[in-house]
Amino acid sequence: MTRLSAAILGLMLCAAADADIWKWVDAQGNTHFVDSDRPIYTWVDETGKIHYSDKPDHENAVSVQLVWHSTGDLAEIGADKPAAKRDDDQYRNETAADRAEREMAEAYYCKRAQEVYDSYVKAPRLYRTVDGERIYLSDEEAAQTLSETKARVDELCN
């Protein structure tokens, strides 16, 4: 293999690694993945069959919303694999170091929220402090606090 051939092959491999994967959800809630952000149109015909096209080939065709999913290759996205944790491209240009730092922070906040929740569950009674005095929560208030704290744990740890 000549150096030129090796260089071209290397560039092609780099280009493939930098491809973007987009996702969209059809009217039935099925998630689809594509490797292009070209418009996609969908419509339902008279028999109820759903159609997809890159052109608005029907008077009822509507454009779907493409959402950036990841950098990579469609072959890496299996039908059995879940969608990305976040649907937006908030982390699209994140470096490996940034990602590691973010994931470490997320793990810390998840762990801390779980510790707080566990302490509430194990406490004989829940209270809040007002002007240095303990005000004990009613059973309803305690249940609400536990529910809100569990929801926060689920949000931070999912």
N, C-alpha and C positions, 0 to 999 in steps of 0.2 A: 504494500500500500504506500503510495507516495505521500509526501508531507501535505500536499495540497488536498488529496483525498481525505486524509486524516483530519485536516482542518475543517473541511466542509462537513464531514460526518460529525465532528464535534459541535459545530455551529447548529446543525440540524437537531442534535440531541438537546442542546441548550434551549433552542427555540421550543421544542416539544415540552420541556420541563416548565416553561414559563406560560403555557397555555392557561386560559381562564375557563372555569366551568361555571355555567349559569344554571339556575333552576327556575322552574315555574310550576304552578299547581293548577290543574284543570278544574272544571266545574264540578267534577265528582270527587275532588280532593286528592287525586293521584298526583304525586310529585314526579316531574320529568326533569332530566338533566341534559344540557346541550353544551357544545363547546364553541358556541358563537353567540354574539349578542344581537344577531340579525333579528328583525321583528318576526314574531310567530303569531299567526291568526288561527282562531278556532271558531267553529260554528256547529250547530246541530241541524241536521237535515230533517225533512218531513217525516221520516221513519224513526227519528230519535237517535240516529247514529251520529257520533261526534267525529268531526273532521279537524285536521290540523294542516296548516300550509304556511309557506314563507311568503305567500301573496294573499291579499284579501279576495279570494276566488268566489266569494258568495256574498250576497247583499246583507246577510246577517253576521258576517265575520267580524270578530272583535279581536283586538290585539291583546296578547297576554302580557303580564308584567314579569319581566325577567329580573331575577335577583342574583347578584354575584354570590357564588357558593364557595369556591376555592380556586387555588392555583393547582394545576395538576393535569390529569388525563382522565378521560371518560372511563377508561378501562379500570381505573381505581375506584370508581363509584359503582358499587353493586346494588342491585335492587333490594338486597337484604340489609344494606348499610343505612344507618340513620342519616338524616340531613345534618348539616353543620349545626353546631350548638347555637350559633347566632346567624340570623338570616341576612343581616346587612353586611356591608363591607367595612365595618368599623376597624377591623384588624387586618385589612387587605395588605397594607404596606409594612406590616410589623416585621421587625428583624427577629432572628432567632433569640438574641439576647433579650429583646423587649418581651417576646412571648414567654420566655422562661421566667422573667421577673413578674409579668402579669399573672402567670399560672401559679407562681409561688404566693403572690398576694391573695389570689382567689382561694387557694387552699387554706391560707391562714384565716381569712375571714369566715370561711366555711367551718373550720375547726372551732373557731371562737364562738360563732353563733350556736353550734351544736353544744358546746360546753355550757353556755348560758341557758339554753333550753333544758339540758339535762339537770342543771342546778334547780331550775324552776320545778321540774317534775319531782325531784327528790325532796324539795322543801316541804316542811310540815304545813306551812301557810305562806301565801305570797303577801307582800306588803309594799307600799311605796313610802318614801320618806318625805314629809312635809314639815319644813321649819325644824328639822332635827328630830321629829317624832315619827314613829311608825304608825301608819294607817293601814290596817289589814284589809285586804280585798275580800269582797263577798265571793261566794262560790261562782256566781255568774261572771264577775269581773276577773276572777282567777282563770276561769275557763276561756274567757275571751283573750286574756293575756297569753295563755298557753297556745291558743289557736293562732294568734298573730305571730308569736315567736316561732312556732313550727312552720308557718308559711314563709317566714324570713329565712329559716334554715333551708327549706326546700328551694327557695330562690337563689340563695348563695351557693348551694351545693349541687345544683343540677347540672 
